[in-house]
């Protein structure tokens, strides 16, 4: 997952800044990614069910005749669509390493939402590691060098605004959906919540197949991204074509985004969303090294210090919790037996 995240960020940055040729429409790339995810999920569901008849039955039961389930998964699909579009805007104006660093601001918010929504607890050491990671990734690009090989004019302010929107989308899905969750027997109060944590909540709240959930989400995602194509680049797409400016590198970016999205859903199914964030943070090191080679960045002392903090925080977060809830019980039992003997 770390390799996919790093490769995706660097490759996307390359296609938006250095790759020669006409610049493609980012909104179409996001839409095509959702289509590929849907196709791959259908293939995995076919393999899981074992026959086309069972596949048809599963689709009818969980998708065609379950509009409420589609509505439930439309929440993360809308948020993820905005995130993906903002990633293209941000990486068109910011270096890949700067993007990776700034995007990690979502981790403390995700940790908070995990505790509130999933009723989990984090130890003091885990909380310490969360903020240590934020400090480490900040140090990585405390004074980033300018990219000397970028061929287009950039607007850093627009890039930071885009990444801020992406962070907010990652951290919050909105208050106006809480009533819907309460009707769905989710123990959610009127606070904003993480879209990733929400998706994890949906996955782990029922026995519905992971691939069914993905299909539900990607169907909504295709509709949302098509609307985005029409609203943002509608006239240009009609004039130049949907696949205008596509190169093998652009196809590689779409492939990484598709595979990365599916892999992330598998990770979320079997682990928590914060661990996914730490994996993405570790990708900062790889993307920064790639930025040095491709975009002309220089590794500074701050980067080395931040990388060490990131590695330490990942190790600390992965340490198992110690269960101290039963430590005093054996002593109490022994004391009561001693009293009986003395009597």
N, C-alpha and C positions, 0 to 999 in steps of 0.2 A: 504493500500500500504506500509506503514511503517512496519507493522508486517511481511508482505511477504518479504520485502527487508532484514530485520534483520534475520528472520528465514532462508532464503536462504543462506546468508553469513555464518552464524554459522554452519548450517548443511553441507554446502560444505566443510568448514574448518575441520569439524569433520571427514568426509569421506576421506579426504586427509591426515590426521595426526594421528587420534586416532583409528578410526574404524579398527577392526581386520580383517584379511583375505587378499587375493590378491588385489592389487591396480588395479582399473579399468582404462580403457582408457578414458581420459577426452574428446577427440575429438568425440568419439562415443556418449557420453552423450549429447554434444552440438547438434549433428545431430538428436538424438532421440527427443530432446526438440523441434526442428523445426518441426518434423513430428507430434508431439502431438499438437503443435500450429495450424498446418494446419488442422488437424482433428477437433479440437474444433471450428475453424473458419468456416469450412464447415458446422458443425452442427448449428452454430448461423446464418449463411446465409440461411440455409434451413428453420429455424424458422422464419426468417425475410421475406423471399419470400412467405412462406405459402404452397408451393407445389414443387414436384420434377421437374415438367415441367418448372416452373418459375426459379427454381434453375439452370436447364440445360441451359435455355435461358440466364441467367445472366452470367454464366461461359463462354459460347460461346462468348457473346458480349464483356465482359471486360477482358477476359484472353486469350482464344484461338485466337480470331481475333483482339487482341490489343497488339501486341508485343512491341509497344512503351511504353505502360503503364507498362508492365513487366520490361522493361529496366529502366524506371523511378524509380521503387521500388527496383531494384537490388542494387542501391546505398546504402540505409540504411541497406539492408540485408547483404551485404559484410562487412560493418563496424561493425554491431552488431555481426556477426560471429567472427570477430577478437576480439572484446571486450569480448565475452563470453569465448573464448579459453584463453585469457589472464587472465581472472578472476580465472580460474582453476590453472594456473601457479602461479599467485600471492598468492592465498590462500593456496597453497602447501608450500609456503616459508615465508609468513607473517601472523601475527595474524589477526583475523577477525576485531578487532577494528582498528588496524593500516591500514588495507585495506580500511575500511569505511572512515577513516579520510583522507587518502591521495587521495582517489578517488573524494573527494569533490572539488578538485582543478579545476574540470570541470565547476563549477558554474559560476565564473566570465566570462569565455569564452562563456558559453551558454547565459548569460545575454547580452553580447556584440553582439552575433550573432542574438539574438532575436530582438534587437533594429535595426540592420542593415538589416536583411532579412524580418522581419514581419512588419517593419515600426512602431514599438511600442516605447513608451517612458517610461522610469522609472524615478520616482521622486528621489530627492536627498536622501530622507529617505530610499527608496528601495535600491539605490546603497550603502548607508551606511550599510544597513542590510545584503547585499550580502557579503561585506568584513568583517563585524562583524561575520558572520557565518564562513567564512574561518578562522578567528582568533580563534573562539571558537573551531572548530573541530581540529585545530592545538594544542590547549592547552589540549584537551582531552587526547592526547597521546604524550605530550611534552617529557616525560621521561617514556616510557612504561616499565612495568615490564616484565621479561622473562616468557614465558609459561613453567610451570614446569611439565605438563602432556603430552606434545607432544612426540610421540614415534619415530619419524623419523628425520633424519638429514635434516636441512634446509639451504638454501642459500639466506640470506636476500637481497643480491645485485641483484640476479636474480629476486626475488620477486618485488623489487622496479622498475627494468627495465620493467617487465611485466605490472605493474600497470601504469607506465609512458606511455607505448604504449596504454593501455586501455583508459587513460585520453585523449591522443591525438586523438584516434579514436572517442571518445565521443565528443570532442571539434571541430574536423576538419574532413571534408570529402574530401577535395582536391580542387585544383584550376582547374584541367583539365576538370571538368564537367560543368563549367559555360556556355560554348557555348550551351550545350544541354538545360540548364535551360532557356536561353534566347529564344531559339526556342520554348520552352513550355510556353512562355509568363510570365515567372517568372522575376521579377525585381531584378536580381542578378548580381552584378558586380564581377570583378575578385579578390575576396578575399576568404580566406578559411572560412568554415562555419560548424556549428554544425550539426551532423547527426540527432540528435533528433529534432532540429529546422527544418531541411530539411523535415523530416517526417511529422512534424506538418504543414509545408507549403503545402505539397502534400495533406494532409487530408482536410485542410480548403480552398483549392483553387478550389474545385469542390464539386458537390453533390453526388459523387460516394459513395456507401455504405462503411462504415468502415470495414466491414468484407470482402468485395471484395478487398480492399486495403491490408488487412492482408494476404489474400490468395495469392495475387500477390507477396508480400514480402517474405512469407514463402516458396513459390515454389523456388524462387531464393536462399533462405537461405539453403534449403535442398541440392541443387546442390553444393553450395559453401562449406558447411560443409562436404559433401561426398568427395570432392576434398581434404579437409583438413585431413580427416581420411586416405585417400590413401597416401598422401604425408608424413604425420607424423608417423602414426602407421600401415601402410599398411601391412608390413610383419608380424608384431606381431598379427594383427587382423586375418589374414589368418591362422596363426598357432594356436592361442588360442580361436578364436571366437569373434564375434562382442560384445557379452554381457559378456565377461570375467570379473570376479570380481564384478559383480553387486550384491548388497544387498538391503534389504528394505530401508536402509538409502539413497542409491544412487538413487533409484526410487523416494524417497521423494524429493531429490534435483531436479531431472528432473521435477517432478510435480510442485514444487514451481517455477521453472524457466519458465515453460510453462504458468501457471496461471498468474504469475507476468508479463510476456511479454504481454499477452492479456489485463490484467488490465491496464497496462501502456498505451497501445494504446487507451483505452477508456478514460483514464485521459487526454491524449494529445488531444483528440478530443474536449474535453469540457473545458480545462484549458490550461495554458501555460507550456512550458517545464521547466521554472525556478521553478515553484511551485512543480513540480515533484522532482527536485533536492533538494529542502528544505525538502520534505518528506523523501527522502533518508538520508539526514543529520540527521534528528531526529532519524532515525533507529540506529545511532551510539550509542546512549545511551543504547538502548536495547541490541545491539550486544556486547557492552562492558560488561554489567552486565552478559550476558550469558558466555562471555569469562572468567570472574572471576570464575564462577561455573564450567565450563567444562575444561578450559585450565590453570587455576591457575594464572590468572592475578590479580593485586592488584589495587584498585581504589586509585588514588592519589589526592592531592589538585588541581593539574592542571586539572585533569579530571572533578572535581566538578565545577571549574571555567568555563571551556569550555562548559560544559553542560548548565550552566545558560546562557551563551552568545548565545548558539544555540537556546534555548527557546525564549529568548528576540528577536533575529533576525527573527525568524519565525513569532512572533507576529507583529513586525514592518512591515515586508513585506506584511502581510495580511491586513494592514490598508488601507481603501479606499483612493484613490487620491481625493484631493480637486480641483474642477474646478474653477479656478480663471479667466477664459477667459472673463466672462461676468460681473465681479464685477463692472467695471467702467462704464458700459453702463447705468444703472439706474441713476447714478449721473449726467452723461452728459445730459440725457433726462430731468431730473429735472431742470438742469441749463438752458437749452434752453427754457423751459416753463416759468421759472422765468423772462427771458429776454423779452419774448413776453408780459407778464403781465405788466412789467415795462414800455414797450413802449406804 
